[in-house]
């Protein structure tokens, strides 16, 4: 098969990478620091070559597909060279572009999306993924349909609100919290000061599971999302979002509005909020691709057009983690990160699970939550195969809290069904 020479285009265009061959082989020249996966088809047989270093590679075939990636081989968690398909390996990651040429063609043609014939192709990986085994138990007598929140309580317990009552959950059991009269609408764990905040309409309390709670300054509304400073070296600071997308700030003992109401949550999005630094926060829920950025007394709404370009995609969660920076998750399973003052794609999904939560796991992240489906992202930027850790309701995971080596997931139950606690244990 003699390869046609394609016209020059972007970095992933065959004109920059593929050269014509005088033999029946396909000669390929990869770019340093990036990856191309070549899939050669000969009848029912297919040969896969993962390429990252410069130099000619030859594959004889009836049909050739070239998948282009900006990441290097290590970042994709793959192994360089000719591959043997691995039934337990990872599915092909989503490429930036894919081109195809057949015997007798005079030019390459760009394909839209990964062909269905490659949907079952799994490649060997250098896995840094953490194997997790679901170990669920039922909390008898606890109204699972009334689950409002689940947060860290301390190093051994999750604090949750269900059916108008507060409970603690360990990796083995759920017990009522032995304090009465506390707000039950929303909770927030202040990692920097290792204390819990509880909120109700116009009331708040703070304290610890072991030492009890006392009244605390409350915003003049029921917040739907609260996040704050996790660094004990910085002053105590919280941000709270209202149902109308206003942002209030708690600082030096009092609450004040720092961004006015902007209307109700947009359809098919979620109104969430992330503290991102001193006097800095980000809010989702104003539109598919819109993010409200608040910094040092000024707020503005910015658009990330790449989100809208995905059919039905929308920002679904804002989350700040000190090791990873500020992340935004979408309905379609994508992660974006703020880098250099702009939002950039951080991870493309191996599934379209809605991102209800983003949590640390080992040296990486675990994210997702819709119907129990979760993804891991582990160093060096390895997107692990999606796993289903249990059947949840469409509202999906409300909380995922690390307790030692275990990860505790909670989600609402159908009406009349006791609360189900799913403990993910490292194998």
PLY file of the C-alpha trace (Angstrom):
ply
format ascii 1.0
element vertex 427
property float x
property float y
property float z
element edge 426
property int vertex1
property int vertex2
end_header
0.00 0.00 0.00
1.52 3.29 -1.06
0.55 6.13 1.25
-0.70 9.37 -0.29
0.89 12.59 0.86
-1.59 14.74 2.74
-1.71 18.52 2.76
-0.02 20.34 5.65
-2.35 21.33 8.50
-2.40 21.42 12.33
0.10 19.42 14.40
-2.09 16.33 14.11
-2.59 16.50 10.37
-0.99 13.61 8.42
0.81 16.12 6.21
3.08 16.90 9.15
3.58 13.34 10.29
3.07 10.89 7.46
5.29 10.53 4.42
4.83 8.58 1.24
6.45 5.18 0.94
7.94 3.54 -2.11
7.12 0.07 -0.80
3.89 -1.47 0.34
4.64 -0.30 3.88
3.33 2.79 5.66
6.15 5.04 6.83
5.32 7.17 9.85
7.20 9.94 11.61
6.01 10.74 15.16
6.63 14.02 16.99
8.67 14.16 20.19
6.61 14.56 23.35
3.34 13.52 21.71
1.76 10.18 20.88
0.27 8.56 17.82
-1.51 5.22 17.86
-1.47 3.44 14.50
-4.06 0.72 13.91
-3.44 -1.40 10.81
-6.31 -3.56 9.54
-5.88 -6.68 7.41
-9.20 -8.47 7.20
-10.20 -9.40 10.75
-6.65 -8.96 12.05
-5.47 -5.63 13.41
-2.01 -4.50 14.49
-1.47 -1.64 16.93
1.66 0.47 17.27
2.05 3.16 19.95
4.61 5.76 18.89
6.13 8.71 20.75
9.72 9.11 19.54
10.80 10.48 16.20
11.75 8.09 13.42
10.17 6.02 10.65
7.86 3.14 11.54
6.60 0.66 8.95
3.29 -1.21 8.94
1.98 -3.17 6.00
-1.81 -3.10 5.84
-4.96 -2.85 3.75
-6.23 0.04 5.88
-4.50 2.32 8.35
-5.93 4.58 11.06
-3.79 7.18 12.86
-4.98 8.52 16.25
-3.22 11.67 17.44
-2.66 12.72 21.09
-0.98 15.77 22.60
0.04 13.71 25.66
3.14 11.55 25.72
2.97 7.77 26.17
3.61 7.90 29.93
0.87 10.48 30.45
-1.57 8.18 28.64
-0.45 5.24 30.79
0.43 3.19 27.69
3.46 1.20 26.55
5.44 2.24 23.47
5.87 -0.05 20.46
3.93 -2.85 18.78
1.08 -3.98 21.02
-0.73 -7.21 21.75
-4.35 -6.52 22.59
-5.03 -6.94 26.31
-8.60 -7.95 27.33
-8.03 -6.47 30.80
-6.26 -3.35 29.54
-7.54 0.16 29.01
-9.83 1.27 26.23
-8.46 3.62 23.62
-8.33 7.15 25.05
-10.24 9.79 23.11
-7.86 11.30 20.51
-7.56 14.92 19.44
-7.92 13.73 15.84
-8.14 10.52 13.84
-7.33 9.99 10.16
-7.70 6.98 7.87
-6.29 5.80 4.55
-7.19 2.66 2.57
-5.42 0.77 -0.18
-6.02 2.64 -3.42
-6.86 5.96 -1.75
-5.24 9.08 -3.11
-5.53 11.07 0.13
-6.09 10.73 3.85
-9.53 11.50 5.24
-10.31 12.74 8.74
-12.85 10.73 10.73
-15.42 12.18 13.13
-15.18 10.32 16.42
-13.55 6.98 17.17
-14.95 4.27 14.85
-17.19 1.70 16.52
-14.83 -1.07 15.38
-12.22 0.30 17.80
-14.66 0.45 20.73
-13.49 -2.92 22.09
-9.77 -2.36 21.56
-7.90 -2.54 24.86
-4.19 -1.89 25.22
-1.65 -2.94 27.88
-1.00 -0.24 30.46
1.61 0.76 32.98
-1.04 1.04 35.64
-0.84 3.33 38.64
-4.59 2.87 39.17
-5.71 1.85 42.65
-7.90 -1.30 42.68
-11.02 -0.75 44.81
-13.47 -3.39 46.01
-17.05 -2.31 46.92
-18.12 -3.50 50.37
-21.65 -2.12 50.94
-23.80 -2.33 54.04
-27.30 -1.13 54.93
-27.96 1.38 57.74
-31.13 -0.16 59.18
-33.74 2.41 60.20
-32.01 5.35 58.49
-34.16 7.03 55.81
-31.94 6.80 52.74
-34.34 8.82 50.57
-33.87 11.82 52.86
-30.09 12.01 52.53
-29.13 15.70 52.29
-25.36 15.72 52.74
-22.40 13.55 53.68
-19.09 15.14 54.75
-16.00 14.26 56.72
-16.68 14.35 60.45
-13.21 13.36 61.63
-10.52 10.88 60.63
-12.71 7.86 61.44
-16.24 9.07 60.66
-18.48 10.56 58.02
-21.15 13.01 59.21
-24.42 12.79 57.32
-27.94 14.21 57.45
-30.87 11.94 56.55
-34.56 12.23 57.35
-34.03 15.36 59.44
-31.46 13.71 61.76
-27.66 13.70 61.97
-25.64 10.47 61.99
-22.03 9.36 61.97
-20.90 6.59 59.64
-17.73 4.58 59.92
-16.54 1.90 57.52
-18.67 -0.59 59.50
-21.77 1.10 60.96
-24.03 4.17 61.20
-24.91 5.72 64.58
-27.08 8.75 65.57
-25.07 11.85 66.47
-25.52 12.30 70.25
-26.32 16.04 70.07
-29.80 17.55 69.73
-31.06 20.78 68.21
-28.42 21.16 65.50
-29.07 22.39 61.94
-29.42 19.53 59.45
-29.73 21.20 56.01
-26.09 21.52 54.96
-22.71 20.61 56.36
-19.12 21.61 55.63
-15.88 20.19 57.05
-13.25 22.86 57.70
-10.03 20.94 57.04
-7.79 23.83 58.06
-9.27 24.03 61.56
-10.55 20.42 61.68
-14.06 21.43 62.64
-17.56 20.95 61.24
-19.98 23.71 60.22
-23.72 22.96 60.13
-26.31 25.23 58.49
-30.07 25.70 58.54
-32.30 28.61 57.46
-30.64 31.60 59.16
-28.82 29.45 61.75
-25.40 27.82 62.00
-23.35 25.78 64.44
-19.75 24.62 64.51
-17.70 22.18 66.54
-16.36 18.65 66.53
-17.90 15.20 66.82
-16.01 14.52 70.04
-16.27 17.94 71.69
-19.77 19.05 70.70
-21.16 22.09 68.92
-22.00 25.71 69.67
-23.82 28.49 67.86
-21.90 30.16 65.03
-22.40 33.27 62.84
-24.95 32.42 60.15
-25.64 34.00 56.76
-29.19 35.45 56.45
-30.32 32.62 54.15
-30.05 28.87 53.73
-26.89 28.25 51.68
-27.00 25.53 49.06
-23.20 25.19 48.86
-20.36 26.14 51.22
-16.61 25.83 50.73
-13.66 27.36 52.52
-9.94 27.66 53.13
-8.27 24.29 53.88
-4.93 25.85 54.89
-4.49 26.30 58.68
-1.76 28.89 58.03
-4.30 31.25 56.40
-7.12 33.15 58.14
-10.48 31.41 58.43
-12.57 32.10 55.32
-15.74 30.58 53.88
-17.82 31.23 50.78
-21.53 30.38 50.54
-23.80 30.28 47.49
-27.51 31.07 47.50
-30.21 29.50 45.32
-30.12 32.68 43.20
-26.35 32.37 42.61
-25.29 35.15 44.99
-21.96 34.62 46.79
-21.42 35.53 50.44
-18.07 35.54 52.22
-17.33 34.75 55.87
-14.20 36.55 57.06
-13.06 38.02 60.38
-16.15 36.73 62.14
-18.90 38.01 59.85
-20.75 37.35 56.57
-21.05 39.82 53.69
-22.33 39.61 50.14
-19.51 39.82 47.59
-21.40 38.93 44.40
-25.11 39.76 43.86
-27.87 37.33 42.78
-27.79 36.34 39.11
-30.94 34.29 38.79
-31.85 30.65 39.46
-29.73 27.70 38.47
-29.69 27.14 34.71
-31.32 24.01 33.34
-29.12 20.90 33.09
-26.37 22.41 35.23
-25.58 22.37 38.97
-25.01 25.39 41.17
-21.77 24.61 43.03
-19.01 26.70 44.57
-15.28 26.28 45.24
-12.94 28.31 47.43
-9.79 28.75 45.31
-7.54 31.05 47.35
-7.69 34.03 49.71
-10.71 36.14 48.63
-11.16 33.95 45.51
-13.97 31.58 44.53
-15.61 30.03 41.45
-19.27 29.20 40.89
-21.01 26.96 38.34
-24.69 26.76 37.44
-25.23 29.95 35.41
-25.21 28.21 32.03
-23.72 25.29 30.15
-20.28 26.79 29.63
-20.34 29.70 32.11
-18.26 30.11 35.26
-18.54 32.98 37.71
-15.06 34.02 38.80
-14.82 36.06 42.01
-11.49 37.55 43.02
-10.58 40.37 45.42
-13.99 42.03 45.41
-14.68 41.75 41.67
-16.87 39.15 39.96
-17.24 38.31 36.29
-18.87 35.53 34.26
-16.61 33.84 31.72
-17.42 31.39 28.96
-15.52 28.21 28.12
-16.75 27.48 24.58
-15.23 23.99 24.47
-17.85 22.84 26.98
-20.78 24.02 24.89
-19.34 22.34 21.81
-19.86 18.97 23.46
-23.45 17.84 22.82
-25.42 18.38 26.00
-22.34 19.02 28.13
-22.34 21.55 30.98
-20.35 22.40 34.09
-21.59 20.28 36.99
-19.11 20.73 39.84
-16.47 23.18 41.07
-13.79 21.74 43.35
-10.47 23.03 44.68
-7.80 20.60 45.87
-4.45 22.00 47.05
-2.44 19.38 45.12
-4.38 19.85 41.87
-5.68 23.42 41.87
-9.21 24.43 40.88
-11.10 21.85 38.84
-14.45 21.90 37.06
-16.32 18.69 36.24
-18.98 18.40 33.55
-22.10 16.40 32.79
-20.18 14.53 30.12
-17.36 13.42 32.43
-14.71 15.96 31.37
-12.41 17.73 33.81
-11.18 21.29 33.30
-8.48 23.03 35.33
-7.63 26.68 35.70
-4.07 27.08 34.45
-2.38 30.38 33.71
-5.63 32.29 34.22
-7.65 30.25 31.70
-9.73 27.06 31.84
-8.12 24.19 29.97
-9.13 20.58 29.37
-7.49 18.50 32.10
-8.91 15.04 31.44
-11.14 13.54 28.77
-13.51 10.85 30.01
-13.43 7.11 29.48
-17.17 7.27 30.18
-19.84 9.98 30.07
-20.67 9.68 33.78
-21.79 12.99 35.27
-19.26 14.40 37.72
-21.02 14.78 41.06
-17.79 14.67 43.04
-14.01 14.97 42.74
-11.95 13.56 45.61
-8.28 12.77 46.29
-7.30 9.10 46.01
-3.69 8.14 46.65
-1.53 10.50 44.60
-4.38 11.08 42.15
-8.12 11.70 41.89
-11.37 9.77 41.75
-14.33 11.50 40.11
-17.79 10.87 38.65
-20.60 9.36 40.70
-23.53 8.91 38.33
-25.13 5.48 38.88
-22.05 4.43 40.83
-19.64 4.91 37.89
-16.30 6.45 38.78
-13.03 7.29 37.00
-9.56 7.55 38.45
-6.82 9.87 37.28
-3.45 8.77 38.63
0.14 9.94 38.00
1.54 10.40 35.48
-1.81 11.66 34.17
-3.16 8.11 33.68
-6.92 7.96 33.12
-7.98 4.58 34.46
-10.80 2.47 33.06
-14.19 3.52 34.47
-15.57 1.25 37.18
-19.12 0.72 38.43
-19.00 0.51 42.20
-22.73 -0.04 42.75
-26.15 1.04 41.54
-27.11 4.44 42.87
-30.13 6.60 42.13
-30.02 9.16 39.32
-29.07 11.79 41.92
-25.97 9.66 42.46
-23.23 10.04 45.02
-23.76 12.82 47.58
-20.40 12.29 49.25
-17.14 10.37 48.94
-14.97 10.62 52.04
-11.58 9.03 52.67
-11.29 7.24 56.01
-7.76 5.85 56.16
-7.36 3.51 53.18
-11.13 3.26 52.67
-13.36 5.54 50.62
-16.97 5.86 51.84
-19.69 6.62 49.26
-23.23 7.64 50.11
-26.17 8.41 47.83
-29.94 8.73 48.23
-32.07 5.58 48.30
-35.52 5.14 46.74
-38.44 6.04 49.05
-38.92 3.51 51.82
-35.43 2.03 51.47
-32.80 2.21 54.21
-29.58 4.11 53.59
-26.93 2.15 51.69
-23.30 2.86 52.59
-20.73 1.72 50.02
-17.20 1.33 51.37
-14.53 1.07 48.67
-11.63 -0.90 50.08
-8.22 -1.10 48.45
-7.59 -4.62 47.19
0 1
1 2
2 3
3 4
4 5
5 6
6 7
7 8
8 9
9 10
10 11
11 12
12 13
13 14
14 15
15 16
16 17
17 18
18 19
19 20
20 21
21 22
22 23
23 24
24 25
25 26
26 27
27 28
28 29
29 30
30 31
31 32
32 33
33 34
34 35
35 36
36 37
37 38
38 39
39 40
40 41
41 42
42 43
43 44
44 45
45 46
46 47
47 48
48 49
49 50
50 51
51 52
52 53
53 54
54 55
55 56
56 57
57 58
58 59
59 60
60 61
61 62
62 63
63 64
64 65
65 66
66 67
67 68
68 69
69 70
70 71
71 72
72 73
73 74
74 75
75 76
76 77
77 78
78 79
79 80
80 81
81 82
82 83
83 84
84 85
85 86
86 87
87 88
88 89
89 90
90 91
91 92
92 93
93 94
94 95
95 96
96 97
97 98
98 99
99 100
100 101
101 102
102 103
103 104
104 105
105 106
106 107
107 108
108 109
109 110
110 111
111 112
112 113
113 114
114 115
115 116
116 117
117 118
118 119
119 120
120 121
121 122
122 123
123 124
124 125
125 126
126 127
127 128
128 129
129 130
130 131
131 132
132 133
133 134
134 135
135 136
136 137
137 138
138 139
139 140
140 141
141 142
142 143
143 144
144 145
145 146
146 147
147 148
148 149
149 150
150 151
151 152
152 153
153 154
154 155
155 156
156 157
157 158
158 159
159 160
160 161
161 162
162 163
163 164
164 165
165 166
166 167
167 168
168 169
169 170
170 171
171 172
172 173
173 174
174 175
175 176
176 177
177 178
178 179
179 180
180 181
181 182
182 183
183 184
184 185
185 186
186 187
187 188
188 189
189 190
190 191
191 192
192 193
193 194
194 195
195 196
196 197
197 198
198 199
199 200
200 201
201 202
202 203
203 204
204 205
205 206
206 207
207 208
208 209
209 210
210 211
211 212
212 213
213 214
214 215
215 216
216 217
217 218
218 219
219 220
220 221
221 222
222 223
223 224
224 225
225 226
226 227
227 228
228 229
229 230
230 231
231 232
232 233
233 234
234 235
235 236
236 237
237 238
238 239
239 240
240 241
241 242
242 243
243 244
244 245
245 246
246 247
247 248
248 249
249 250
250 251
251 252
252 253
253 254
254 255
255 256
256 257
257 258
258 259
259 260
260 261
261 262
262 263
263 264
264 265
265 266
266 267
267 268
268 269
269 270
270 271
271 272
272 273
273 274
274 275
275 276
276 277
277 278
278 279
279 280
280 281
281 282
282 283
283 284
284 285
285 286
286 287
287 288
288 289
289 290
290 291
291 292
292 293
293 294
294 295
295 296
296 297
297 298
298 299
299 300
300 301
301 302
302 303
303 304
304 305
305 306
306 307
307 308
308 309
309 310
310 311
311 312
312 313
313 314
314 315
315 316
316 317
317 318
318 319
319 320
320 321
321 322
322 323
323 324
324 325
325 326
326 327
327 328
328 329
329 330
330 331
331 332
332 333
333 334
334 335
335 336
336 337
337 338
338 339
339 340
340 341
341 342
342 343
343 344
344 345
345 346
346 347
347 348
348 349
349 350
350 351
351 352
352 353
353 354
354 355
355 356
356 357
357 358
358 359
359 360
360 361
361 362
362 363
363 364
364 365
365 366
366 367
367 368
368 369
369 370
370 371
371 372
372 373
373 374
374 375
375 376
376 377
377 378
378 379
379 380
380 381
381 382
382 383
383 384
384 385
385 386
386 387
387 388
388 389
389 390
390 391
391 392
392 393
393 394
394 395
395 396
396 397
397 398
398 399
399 400
400 401
401 402
402 403
403 404
404 405
405 406
406 407
407 408
408 409
409 410
410 411
411 412
412 413
413 414
414 415
415 416
416 417
417 418
418 419
419 420
420 421
421 422
422 423
423 424
424 425
425 426
